Amino acid sequence: MSCPDPIDQEQTCPQDEKGLTWTTAPLKDEVELTGHPEVSLRLSSTAPDGNVFAYLSDVAPDGTVRILTDGRLRLALRGTQRAPYDVLGTPWHRGNAEDAEAMPEGRAERVDFDMLPLSSVVPAGHRLRVTVTGADVRESDRTEVSPAPVYTVHREPARASSVVLPVAR
């Protein structure tokens, strides 16, 4: 599926073909998601820095994909700090220059970030999909690097990655 408008206001452009995806079985009951989904990746990279993006999508029975929310993080700023205000328990990244730390090549690092808040009811029969990528077609100010970094999302039990969804009911 192509994405004719890179700044898709409805966020219906799927990112599936551009990253690593996990898709649930069809939901037996509708699910209300309200809040901030949280992403916790065990990630290694061949580059000292880069961006990581995560998308949460609703996949209809006919295959239509609708992005519900997304999140992003600059890898060199992956360290979390204690927030000076209430961030509802989500990971907080100060983002100051002195916080930057290069990704160690080939070593899995914990990368935690939240997605933008959402409130959506996903109907029974639909599936939820999480996609992780290293770029976003909607980014207007991006610099392409050559060679492109290779990210590895670790999924073995000792270094599992996860997404926590804000299930309201």
N, C-alpha and C positions, 0 to 999 in steps of 0.2 A: 504494500500500500504506500503510495507516495504522499508527501506532505506538501501541497502546493503553496501554502502560506506559512513561512517559517515563524511568523508571529501570530499563531493561531489563538485568538482570544478565547475560544471555547475549549482549548486544550484537548482536542480530539485526535491530534496527530500521534499515532502510536510510535514508541521508541523501540519496540520489540526487536526489530531487525538490526538494531545498532548496539545491542548489549547482551548481557546475560539475564535470562528471565526465569522466574519461578511462577507457576500458575497452580491455583488450587483446583480441586475437583468442583463440580457445580455445587453451589450452596443449597442445602436442604431447606433452609428458612431464610427469609430476608434478614439482612444485618445492617444495623445503623452504626455508622462510623462517625464519631464526633470528637474532635480534638486533634492532637499532633501525633501522627505516626512517628515512631523512632526507629532509626536504622543503626544497626551495630554490625559492622563488617570486620572481618579479619582479612586484611588486604595487603598484598605486596605489589611493588611496582619496580619497573626497570629505570624509572626516572626519579630524581630527588623531589619533584613537585608536580603538580597537575591538579585537575579538578575531578571530582567524582560526583555523579548525579544519580538519584534514585527516583523512580516514578511508581506510583500506585495507580493501577488501572482497573476499571470494571470491564470485563469481557462478556458481552451478551451472547446468548445461545447461537445467534446468527454469525458470530465472529467479530462483530463491531467492537472496537476498542475505544474506550473513553478514559482519558487520564483524569483521575480524581484529584491528585495533588502530586507535588514533587519537592525534592530537597536537594541541596548541593553543599559541597564543602571543598575548600582548597586544602589539599593534602598536607602541605607544609604547616598549616594552621589547625591541625587535627587535635592538638592538645586541648583538653577541657579545663575550665577554671570554675571556681565558685562564683556564681553570678551576684552582682551587687543589688539585685532586685529579684522579685519572684518571676521565674521563667517556667512555672508549672511543672517543675521536675525534669524538664527537657535538658539535653546536653547544651552547655553554653561555651562558646568560643570567643574569647576577647578579641582576637584578630589583630593585635598589635604586632609591629615589625619584630620586636624582641621575642615574641612567642613563636616565630617561625623556626621549624626544625625539619631538616631534609628527611625524606623517607630513606631509610637504609635499604640499599639495593638488595632485592630478593628476600628480605625478612618480613614476615607477616606482622603488621602493626594493627592495633585496634583503632578503628575509625568510627566514631559515634556522632550522629547528627539527627536532627529532627526534620520532618517535612513540614510544609506549610499547613496550617490548620484547615480542617475540612469538616463538613457536616453533610453526610450523604447516606441515603438508604440504598443498599445494593439488593436488588430483588432475588428471590429464590430462583435457582436455575442459572444465575450468572456465576462467573468465576472472578476471583481476585488475582491480579498479576502484579508482581514486583519486577521492575527492570532496573539494572545497574549499568551505567555507561560512563565513559570518560569524556563525553562532549554532549552538547545540547544544540540542536539546529536553531533554536531561538536566540542563542547568544549572538549579539551584534558585535561585541568587542572581544574577539578571540584571536589568539595567535597560534598558528599551526606549527608544531614542532616536528622535525624530521631527524631521526626516525621517531615515529609515534611511540609513546610509552606503552608498555604492555602491563596491564593490571591482572592480577590473579586474585580472585575472591575464594578464600579457603573455606571449605565446607566439611572438613573432617571433624569428628566429635571433639577433639582437643582444641580445635581452633574454629569452632562453628560461627557462622554469621547468622543474623536474625533480623526480623522486622517485628516490632510490637505495634499492633493496631489498637486504636482507641475505640473499642467496641462498647457502644452505649446500651445496646439490647440485642 
